Amino acid sequence: HYAPLAQVEWQGEGFNKDSLQDCRTEFKPLSELNVQAIASAPITPEGVIYVNEQGWVGINNQNPQAFLDVNGTIRLSNAEAPISFSTAAFGAISPIFIRGTSAQNPAPALIKLGGKVLQITERGLTLVILGETHAVLDKITYDTASGSEEPLTQLKNRIEAMDTRQVGILLSCDAWAWQSSPAADSLIVTLNQVGMETILSGDSSSQMVQPYAAIFEKSPLVTNSSCKVFEVLQTNSLLNLHAELTGWLLDGCFMINGNGK
């Protein structure tokens, strides 16, 4: 369709109305435009930004392979929801923050992963399992402080069933220490096999209120063995509010720093 013409009032001298020309026929209607030709052309004179026929935008890139494909350095500031990134070498790169809490200083346990926030308010130990693209595959809270053996057995079985391409996160909320039992002994064996020794080193008299957080990956070489684990177990003190881990996920592995033990 053609855009309507505006009326023009000429108040100057020497205006020749016979020289007016209808220019609408010089421009094709939108239905006749070659969209593909426009899409393949740069939308800036310097050819910096391109939009292909799928609507994908390339910056300094004439052949975008994603919704936004940038050939160069990207700077983000004041971002309210950070996202996962990728490079030619890494399929997924995500910032991560993990916070385990306790009954001594009540607060929700927390995982911030890219633009996603997971809050955990249920008592016990929560196991979160991530895939290679950092999607949350499973999130289960086990009330290990309930006195029942069932949550201990379920946690043991879920850790053992993890795939070697997955990353596991284990964190506390409120009370989580278990009572001595055959199921507890079996869980301890599994935790040792995965490399989680710090969780077993807590003060038995105050373990109920010691905040804990861990991230781990299993080894493909040894059954139920971890090739990497990072744990934080804080002391029973008002000065140590939470157990915290921060870092990055790189595909199916991680780079982590933390506080505490």
Secondary structure, 3 states (H helix, E strand, C coil): CCCCCCCCCCCCCCCCHHHCCCCHHHCCCHHHCCHHHHHCCECCCCCCEEECCCCCEEECCCCCCCCEEECCCCCCCCCCCCCCECCCCCCCEEEEEEEECCCCCCCCEEEEECCEEEEECCCEEEEEEECCCCCEEEEEEECCCCCCCHHHHHHHHHHHCCCCCCEEEEEEECCCCCCCCHHHHHHHHHHHHHCCCHHHCCCCCCHHHCCEEEEEEECCCCCCCEEEEEEEECCCCCCCCCEEEEEEEECCEEEEEECCC
